[in-house]
Amino acid sequence: AATALLRLLAGAPGEARALATAARTSKTSLVAVVALVEGQAAAAEGDWDGAVKALDEANQLAPSPEVEQARSQALLELGLERLGRGDAGGARDALARANRTAQRLELEDRQTLEFALQALGVLASEQPEQAARNLAGALAGPRYAGPQWARVRDIGLGYVAYGWLRAGNAAEARRALDRVRDLL
């Protein structure tokens, strides 16, 4: 378990994960360390579902602000991944869990979470026209101004276009897509 942690810190998440699996198989008493290594390694490899599960376990066994922050970040990433796949239910669950611990996230991540919740509204709303208008208004406002938010604005405009399509308004959908600045 300790070697797995060292491999993780050395930037070798694959090796760390393999060592953590071996430690778990040999019934180590350092289960919290193993869970933390598994969660961080999964996050480093982009396996957000695995990261959330392992970090949930690590947080239950040895709660700490650092583990809770990593868990919140993994929940946000899992929610964004599911949102991007169009899995409204899965995105809603992950984003709601991330939102409950949003104070653990950095400011930019909290703003990304707010954006994701608005995009989810477009994806799952019973009133897609209103949801598209709300998201378009938020994207045009000061919160998402500035070059660091260009990609978020472009992705958001994609969700706005989707909302307009759901509402049966292809012309507004096209206008939203025409405002996309970056190549995605």
PEMOJO-V104587 format. One record per residue. PHI is phi in whole degrees, 0 to 359 (999 if undefined). Layout:
phi=PHI
phi=PHI
This chain:
phi=999
phi=293
phi=295
phi=299
phi=297
phi=296
phi=294
phi=297
phi=294
phi=278
phi=86
phi=239
phi=297
phi=297
phi=295
phi=299
phi=295
phi=297
phi=293
phi=294
phi=298
phi=296
phi=294
phi=294
phi=297
phi=274
phi=59
phi=297
phi=274
phi=267
phi=297
phi=297
phi=294
phi=299
phi=297
phi=297
phi=298
phi=300
phi=294
phi=292
phi=295
phi=298
phi=297
phi=297
phi=266
phi=80
phi=268
phi=290
phi=296
phi=297
phi=297
phi=298
phi=299
phi=292
phi=289
phi=300
phi=296
phi=300
phi=291
phi=290
phi=282
phi=212
phi=298
phi=203
phi=300
phi=292
phi=293
phi=296
phi=294
phi=298
phi=295
phi=298
phi=297
phi=295
phi=297
phi=299
phi=296
phi=298
phi=298
phi=295
phi=298
phi=291
phi=298
phi=297
phi=274
phi=83
phi=272
phi=298
phi=296
phi=296
phi=296
phi=300
phi=297
phi=295
phi=291
phi=295
phi=295
phi=295
phi=294
phi=294
phi=242
phi=300
phi=297
phi=281
phi=272
phi=288
phi=306
phi=297
phi=291
phi=295
phi=293
phi=296
phi=298
phi=301
phi=300
phi=298
phi=294
phi=291
phi=296
phi=300
phi=302
phi=292
phi=294
phi=245
phi=289
phi=282
phi=237
phi=297
phi=296
phi=294
phi=297
phi=295
phi=297
phi=298
phi=293
phi=299
phi=296
phi=296
phi=294
phi=277
phi=278
phi=291
phi=300
phi=252
phi=282
phi=104
phi=294
phi=292
phi=257
phi=302
phi=295
phi=297
phi=299
phi=296
phi=297
phi=299
phi=296
phi=298
phi=292
phi=299
phi=300
phi=299
phi=299
phi=294
phi=297
phi=299
phi=277
phi=82
phi=242
phi=293
phi=295
phi=292
phi=299
phi=296
phi=298
phi=296
phi=292
phi=293
phi=273
phi=295
phi=265
phi=271
phi=276
phi=262
